[in-house]
């Protein structure tokens, strides 16, 4: 085999010897950047259309290129396309196949562009497509959360701080906290999409091109909001990929927190909910076990996505302008982060609507731990006692309850009155769990009526964005 053949013909003219076999394999990216094939062909069709508009390609040449590219895409999608490591990347594999298919005309396609602006365009197109998939899965998860929150809007459970019983809340209210986290995540995702939706095509290698390319046309053909404004920046930065991974890390952090709660709630010690068997596994040695593997795996995959964010930040931190080969390392972390996000969202979106609450267990847990102590303090304030004094009175009553093994609601009126003469018969209206949650009837409160309003408002928001 000749040196010319062994060295990539896209750049081999400068070199007097073939690339070392190991170096060729080490520097090639085709094993993973073939993921961009559909976007690469989409960008090439747009580029060919523009080249035809400015007179570089004839009508027949443009048509031959487009037809050839679409045939190649069909082969790729069918799994019959032959990829070559010697051709380094997805771009040269497709261009070489096109030239072999349609002849010299295929060599004209690369006029006025570089692999630098080509790959930057491909990644933006791919990530934009991926963001739209993720947005749909995230919305589907939120819809599932809202359905359970509405169903369980009056189901009382203990609210926790420091994982200690704090105040009673409703299960629906707790789930709406998950929704609020995810709603902010969705906003971050859309912000990322908006910023990445600028076309680098036409920036060429780093300085632009001497051909009279119409960057506005290619941007429009590819659905971008417009072209990027600086050729150096266009080809060299991957901040949009970093921003996506930052979104992914925050999303997985929120899913991990929810996963931790699901793991706790399904344990024998809490026993608040039941997950369907299809989302759990058993033990090879302990026949009684039902392990919440799905939330555990989501919790574990958070570290994986966080790692990808750090990898991309580190990748970019010392690169001078413009493009550097380092950026070949941007794709695998980005691809895996996106795939992991999609898988985790799909798992959660399937699982959450199937959660079955155990209201009796939740209520019993809320009854323990003096969860209405703050309600007693608020009651005393309404009776004219300063809050700090009320706090001390309630603290003494709780100490008494611990000694007597009695919750506040189980004490008699005389028992409570030994701590304050201001306490009267109506105190039992606020010491009940139902009275406690119902009293918090304001925006953001845990009262069932407020939970229902929050659910309805959230459903309307999802409807407005097409969810």
Protein Blocks (a to p, Z undefined) as FASTA:
>chain_A
ZZklmpcfklmmmpcbdcdfklmmmmpcklmmmmmmmmmmmmmmmmmmmmmmnopacfkl
mmmmmmmmmmmmmmmmnopaccdfklopamlmmmmmmmmmnommlmmmmgoiafklmmmm
mmmmmmmmmmmmmmmmmmmmmmmmmmmmmmmmmbccdddehhiafbdcdfklmmmmmmmm
mmmmmmmmmmmmmmmmccfehnlmmnopfbfcdfklmmmmnopabdcfbfklmmmpcklm
mmmmmmmmmmmmmmmmmmmmmmmmmpmklomaccdfklcccdfklmkbccdfklmmmmmm
mmmmmmmmmmmmmmmmmcccfbdfklmmmmmmmmmmmmmmmmmmmmmmmmmmmpccdfkl
mmmmmmgoplmmmmmmmmmmmnopafklmmmmmmmmmmmmmmnopafklpcfklmmmmom
kbcfklmmmmpmklmmmmmgcehiabfklmmmmmmmmmmmmmmnoZZ
